[in-house]
Amino acid sequence: MVMGIFNARHAAITASLVSLMLAGCGSDGGSAPAERIGPGTNGSYLFVASPTYYFGTTDVGTDRTQTVELVNRGGDIYPIEKVQIIGNNREEFVTDFHGPIRLNPSEAVRLNITFQPVTDGRKFANIDIDFDTIVQVSEEDNANEQRFYAAKDLEQQQNYSAASQQYREYVASDPAVAVNKRRAAIKLPVIAEVKTYGDGNDFKSYLNAINARDAGEFDVALSQIDQLLITDADSYLADDSLYLKGYIELIDTQDYAAAQETMERLRRTYPDTTYYDTALYSEALALQALGSETLAIEILLDLRYKHTGIKAFGLSMPKDNVLSRVWFDRATDALEKMGAL
């Protein structure tokens, strides 16, 4: 019987080298809060999900795999040049890293570490992660990004009131990482509504879908949405869920037939939804991608007409409000590109 542990340690080397330790014991070790790693006075803003990983007891001739996630929680860029396993038992641990890779702000990389014992005994090794830092923002901006991740941690702890406050403060701080600002802005109104509607299964399914999409797990996101629409069809989040489903199909998975069907369903089922115009525009984009340009033009003309306030002397002008001007201009621009105006 052989036991393995993976332990993350701070590197005390001036070069950008993070040393993580592999070893063994008789349990799985549980989990720990994300820990900042890296050299320098302040360290990098690379975080490892846990400082210690245990492989437990593993029979000789078998293997066990742990996934180590490195997350860029700052605004700088971290090119990861090399990952290698070192130490006395290095031949009994294998990583699937294929690099180099470039870890942009808010991105994560998952390293699968496989423990393959060939002899009995307690085994130890280190994994070294060699990376550079491309400075993009100030230390103040990097520190400010931690509000976003603090909000995510509070959200995972289901402390939605505190999470809402953190997201609100983060969005108001004019953060440097645009993708995190957008994610926070999307989540903020949803989490804030817990005070009114509670944190039932519909809320949790919708929030799980948002988080899954952010992680690039589109099938998981769509599954969560479908579950909500079946079990909580009357939820206050039903139209939000349909729109998110259609958006994932249109933008992320590029399943244009599904996107067109979902957006049409959204408009038909919830004619008073605030997503109506967005759904109409998205349906036109899906139809155009499917080659149904005539139908796409008809929908865009309907959208443009809906927001037309004045039509005289051969000219059309939008209604005198911001929303109408936005949709009038979008529809006009799309129609012009299709040669329909």
FENZIKA-V475649 format. One record per residue. N is the residue number from 1. PSI is psi in degrees with one decimal (NA if undefined). BURIAL is I if it has 24 or more other C-alpha atoms within 12 Angstrom, else O. D_CENTER is the distance of its C-alpha to the mean C-alpha in whole Angstrom. Layout:
N/PSI/BURIAL/D_CENTER
N/PSI/BURIAL/D_CENTER
//
This chain:
1/138.5/O/39
2/146.9/I/37
3/143.2/I/34
4/142.4/I/31
5/145.4/I/29
6/120.6/I/26
7/131.9/I/26
8/129.0/I/24
9/152.9/I/27
10/137.8/I/27
11/139.1/I/28
12/36.7/O/31
13/139.4/O/32
14/-28.4/O/32
15/160.5/O/30
16/81.3/I/26
17/121.7/I/27
18/128.2/I/25
19/123.6/I/27
20/141.9/I/26
21/137.6/I/28
22/134.2/I/29
23/-167.8/I/31
24/147.7/I/33
25/-177.3/I/34
26/11.0/O/34
27/174.3/O/31
28/-7.5/O/27
29/-11.4/O/27
30/-155.0/O/24
31/163.8/O/21
32/163.1/O/21
33/153.2/O/19
34/139.0/I/17
35/133.9/I/20
36/137.8/I/20
37/159.7/I/22
38/160.8/I/24
39/178.4/I/27
40/171.9/O/28
41/-46.2/O/30
42/-11.1/O/26
43/166.8/I/24
44/177.5/I/21
45/33.1/I/18
46/133.5/I/17
47/140.4/I/16
48/141.9/I/17
49/-31.8/I/16
50/143.9/I/20
51/-17.6/I/23
52/133.6/I/25
53/128.7/I/24
54/131.7/I/27
55/-13.7/I/28
56/-167.0/I/31
57/125.4/I/34
58/131.7/I/34
59/143.5/O/37
60/135.6/O/38
61/-6.1/O/37
62/-176.8/O/34
63/162.7/I/31
64/136.8/I/28
65/137.2/I/24
66/147.1/I/22
67/123.3/I/18
68/122.7/I/17
69/125.6/I/14
70/127.7/I/14
71/133.4/I/12
72/103.1/I/12
73/12.9/I/13
74/-166.1/I/15
75/-0.8/I/16
76/177.2/I/18
77/137.7/I/17
78/98.2/I/18
79/120.7/I/20
80/111.7/I/20
81/-41.9/O/24
82/143.5/I/25
83/123.1/I/24
84/151.0/I/28
85/131.4/I/29
86/168.8/O/32
87/175.0/O/35
88/-34.6/O/38
89/28.2/I/36
90/-28.5/I/33
91/-10.1/O/35
92/5.5/I/33
93/136.6/I/30
94/136.7/I/28
95/149.1/I/24
96/17.4/O/23
97/131.3/I/21
98/104.0/O/22
99/-165.9/O/22
100/161.8/O/22
101/162.8/O/18
102/114.7/I/17
103/103.2/I/14
104/167.4/I/13
105/136.3/I/12
106/-4.7/I/8
107/158.0/I/8
108/154.7/I/10
109/137.4/I/12
110/125.9/O/14
111/122.5/I/18
112/120.6/O/20
113/120.6/I/23
114/127.6/I/26
115/118.5/I/29
116/78.8/I/32
117/137.9/I/35
118/-14.3/O/39
119/162.9/O/41
120/157.8/O/41
121/170.0/O/41
122/129.2/I/38
123/140.5/I/36
124/146.8/I/34
125/169.0/I/32
126/150.6/I/30
127/124.3/I/27
128/129.7/I/27
129/111.6/I/24
130/116.9/I/25
131/158.9/I/23
132/170.3/I/24
133/122.4/I/22
134/106.2/O/22
135/126.2/O/23
136/-28.3/O/21
137/172.6/O/21
138/164.9/O/24
139/-34.1/O/24
140/-42.3/O/24
141/-40.7/I/20
142/-44.5/I/19
143/-36.2/I/20
144/-32.7/I/19
145/-22.5/I/15
146/-19.3/I/16
147/-40.2/I/16
148/-45.1/I/13
149/-29.5/I/12
150/-40.4/I/15
151/-41.4/I/14
152/-41.4/I/11
153/-42.4/O/14
154/-37.5/O/16
155/-44.3/I/14
156/-27.5/O/14
157/1.1/O/18
158/25.4/O/18
159/75.3/O/20
160/-30.7/I/19
161/-47.4/I/21
162/-37.2/I/21
163/-42.9/I/17
164/-41.9/I/18
165/-42.2/I/20
166/-43.9/I/18
167/-41.1/I/15
168/-45.7/I/18
169/-37.1/I/20
170/-47.4/I/17
171/-38.8/I/17
172/-14.3/O/21
173/2.1/O/21
174/62.3/O/20
175/158.8/I/17
176/-26.8/I/17
177/104.0/I/13
178/-39.4/O/13
179/-37.2/O/9
180/-36.3/I/9
181/-43.0/I/12
182/-43.9/O/11
183/-41.8/I/8
184/-41.0/I/11
185/-32.6/I/13
186/-42.4/I/12
187/-33.2/I/12
188/-53.3/I/15
189/-31.6/I/17
190/-48.6/I/16
191/-34.8/I/16
192/-27.8/I/20
193/-7.1/O/21
194/-34.9/I/21
195/-33.4/O/25
196/-45.2/O/26
197/-10.7/O/25
198/175.8/O/24
199/56.7/I/21
200/-172.4/O/22
201/-33.7/I/21
202/-43.5/I/20
203/-45.3/I/18
204/-38.2/I/16
205/-42.5/I/15
206/-43.4/I/14
207/-40.0/I/12
208/-37.1/I/11
209/-43.0/I/10
210/-46.0/I/8
211/-38.6/I/6
212/-40.6/I/6
213/-42.8/I/5
214/-32.4/I/2
215/0.9/O/4
216/12.3/O/6
217/74.9/O/8
218/-36.8/I/10
219/-39.3/O/13
220/-43.3/I/12
221/-46.4/I/11
222/-36.3/I/14
223/-42.2/I/16
224/-41.5/I/15
225/-45.4/I/16
226/-38.4/I/19
227/-44.3/I/20
228/-44.2/I/20
229/-22.6/I/22
230/-49.0/O/24
231/-23.3/O/25
232/56.9/O/24
233/-25.9/O/26
234/11.5/O/27
235/150.3/I/24
236/-13.8/I/23
237/7.1/I/20
238/-44.8/I/21
239/-36.0/I/21
240/-41.7/I/18
241/-42.4/I/17
242/-40.6/I/19
243/-44.3/I/17
244/-40.3/I/14
245/-48.4/I/15
246/-36.2/I/17
247/-43.0/I/14
248/-43.6/I/12
249/-37.2/I/16
250/-47.3/I/17
251/-44.3/I/14
252/-51.4/O/12
253/-12.1/O/15
254/39.6/O/17
255/83.0/I/20
256/-34.3/I/22
257/-43.9/I/24
258/-40.7/I/22
259/-43.8/I/20
260/-42.4/I/24
261/-41.9/I/25
262/-44.0/I/22
263/-36.1/I/23
264/-40.3/I/26
265/-40.4/I/26
266/-46.9/I/24
267/-38.9/I/27
268/-41.3/O/30
269/-34.8/O/28
270/73.1/I/27
271/-18.6/O/30
272/8.2/O/29
273/146.9/I/26
274/-12.0/O/24
275/3.9/I/22
276/-52.0/I/25
277/-38.8/I/25
278/-40.9/I/22
279/-41.1/I/22
280/-47.3/I/26
281/-43.9/I/24
282/-37.5/I/22
283/-38.3/I/24
284/-41.4/I/26
285/-40.5/I/24
286/-43.6/I/23
287/-40.2/I/27
288/-42.6/I/28
289/-28.5/O/25
290/-3.8/O/28
291/3.9/O/31
292/66.7/O/32
293/-35.0/O/32
294/-45.4/O/35
295/-37.6/I/33
296/-42.1/I/30
297/-41.2/I/33
298/-43.2/I/35
299/-42.1/I/31
300/-36.0/I/31
301/-39.6/I/35
302/-42.6/O/34
303/-42.8/I/31
304/-43.2/I/33
305/-38.3/I/36
306/-32.6/I/35
307/16.1/I/34
308/127.2/I/37
309/-39.2/O/39
310/134.4/O/42
311/107.3/O/44
312/148.7/O/47
313/34.1/O/49
314/7.1/O/46
315/142.9/O/44
316/136.5/O/41
317/145.5/I/39
318/161.9/I/36
319/157.6/O/36
320/62.8/O/37
321/156.4/O/33
322/-46.1/O/30
323/-44.2/O/28
324/-39.2/I/31
325/-39.4/I/31
326/-49.8/O/27
327/-33.6/I/28
328/-46.7/I/31
329/-41.0/I/30
330/-46.0/I/27
331/-42.5/I/29
332/-45.9/I/32
333/-44.4/O/30
334/-40.3/I/29
335/-40.1/I/33
336/-40.1/O/34
337/-26.3/O/32
338/1.9/O/33
339/25.8/O/37
340/-2.6/O/37
341/NA/O/38
//
